[in-house]
Amino acid sequence: MGRLLDVVAPPRLGRGFRWLMASSWTSNVGDGIALAAGPLLVASKTDQEFLVALAALLQWAPPMVFGLWAGALTDRLDRRLIIVVVNLARVVVLALLATAVAIDTVPIWVVLVAMFLLGTAEVFADNSSSTLVPMLVHRDDLAIANARITTGVVTINQLAGPPVGAFLFTLGHFIPFAAQGLTMLLAVMLIARLQLPVRDRSTDEARPVWHDIVEGFHWVWHHAAVRTLVLTILIFNVTFGAAWSVLVLYATEHLGLGSVGFGLVTTVQAVGGLIGTVSYGWLTRRISLGNLMRIGLVIETLTHLALASTTSPYVALPVFFVFGAHAFVWGTTSITVRQRAVPTELQGRVGAVNLMGVFGGLVVGAAIGGLFAQHWGVTAPFWFAFVGSAVFVVLIWRQLSHIAHADEDLSTAGR
């Protein structure tokens, strides 16, 4: 067992990273269960496409409302303490939701409010968590450390969790949410054991928080590679959010997969992510980061076209597989470039600006997807996503050269 642990988390990454990884993987068990159970609960309470998309929007909206504040507080306060407090708040919300579902007294508006509260807590937890890896491991080991954290997301959150969540939902609608609460509590116990190195805080806590927020925006705007990353994520999450906001209806009704089949969709994407995990080192040794991202954006554009055009799960599932591989490669590249480029004292705020790009696009996309699906059917958001992505690929193509230059700069710095 010790030798396996050394392979998964090499000793040079440190004991602190192992506690962080254990907490991250544990929380991803519950998040993976909810990934399928949440949309299924919403769909069991309403058959209106707009309300289904609204549930996704309410989970994606908190970063827009609280993301910048979360980033500023992350750079000011104890990052570990933030994670513990907000995750305990998630445990409370999950316990109340599971109880209400168990006694069958939960209307759709209560489910939507719970989604918003859970999403809000996750903003603060995820923003703080994303700043811990560069505090715990050496700069040269950031790629492998991020790959290990992301592997947990892929294998546990996306691969194992959703089918388990869908299965538990069929046993009892409250069971997956109770299970998520228990895993979140265990994750809190693990992260509480983490000892972080003492850091110098450059922020003056007497000055207004908005001053810190402006400083984060200013830094991003004047760093070409990070600015291009944020812009690309914002644009493509509009199209992605439109399509994926109605994914539960697309899988269960359009493809005819049913509740368990909806979990299978996420599992297939996760298997693709595992392929991305295995091949990531090989890819980055042969393809520049800029070209790797260009290829990924083409894959994403063609994904929307293929899903919009088919009613067959035998066509759709391989498409989800390829998309999963692309998503892992893109996500790992993005976070590694950002962590290497951003000073420790700015990690929270720059991460929050990036989060605004991620979820700003998702919120706008979810609103568009809900309206399109309501008026023109469940495949309409996928057609919108294809056309929008194709246009954006052309517009953003040359800007991705900034990432290629960042690749050269990082390689030189590494040597």
Phi, psi and omega in degrees: 000321180295322180292323177295319178297322179295329178287315182292312180231089182308143183307330182295340178287341173095158179295323181300318179296324180295320176295319179297315180297318180297317179294317180297313181296322180294314179296330179290338173299309180293320179296325178293321176299316182289338181301325176265320186292325181300302178300325179294323178295316179298314181295333178284343181262341181205150174248013179275123183302322183294320179292325176297315178292326179297324177300316177296319180298319182292334174281332181269345184287324184308320177300328177291324184276318189245356187302313183292323176294321178299318179296317180294317180292328177299320180281345181263322192253180177290113186294321179296318180296322178301315181297316181298313185295310185289329178288328172295324176297322177297322178300317180297313180298318180295321179297317179294319180295315180299320179296315181296320179292321182297322180268007172058045178237019187261114174279171184298326183292329177293319178299317181295319178296318178299320178300318181293317181295317178296321177295323179296313179298323181295329178302310182292321180293312184292321180297317179292318181299322183293342180269352187280326183301311179292346175278338188255333184237160180291152182306320182291343181258007182297321182298313182290323179296314178295324178297322179293317178297315181292327176300322176297321178297316184291308187286322186264308183293311188264328184271303185276321189296308186301314177296326175295317179298317179295320178294314179298325179296324179289333178284324180184129187298335182275340190298313182298329181283326173294320179295320178297320178299319180293317179293325178294322178296319177295321178297323177297317180298325180287314182292335179294339180275353182285132175251118181267148174294150178292134180237149174277128178262116182281344182283138175274111186290352178276341181276159182299149180298326182298333178296318177296321180297315179298321179298320178296315177300317182299318181296314181299316184298329184262007175246109191301314185294312181292322177299318179294321177301310182298316180297317180295317179298318179300310185296312186283341176282342172297310181289318178298315181297324178299314182286312187284345178295335179245024184298323181298321178287322179300315184286314186284323185258307185292316179270347179068033185273338182078184185296309180294325178296329176297319175297327179296325179302312179294323179297317180297320176299321181293323176298319174299322177298324177296321176297319176298322178298312183294322187267359188299313180299317179299318182295313185289340175282341186245341184231133178295157181298323179297313179291327177298320179288323177300314179300318181298320180291326175294317178300317181296319179298314180291333176300313180297320179297314182296317181290325178292333189268346189243154170242004185262126175296336180289339173269317186293319185296317174298327177295316177299325179298311180296319180298323179298319177297315178300316184297321179294313182299315180297312184297317180294318178297315183299311184290327179292315177301316183294315182294324179290328186275332191265132175299151183305318184288351179248001185303317182296314184288318178293322175299324179292322176297318176298319179297324176299320177294318180300303189274338173299316177295319180295319180296311179299316180297319180297319178297316178296315181298319179297317180293316180297315181294322180297322186265328188233009176101166190289341178273348182302318178299329180288324175294318176300317181297321180295309182297313180298317180296318180299317178295316183291327177301316180296317184290324187265353190307309184288330181295335181292352175297335176300322179293321178299317178296322178297323178301315180295318181296319181291322178296318179297316179297321179296322179288000000 
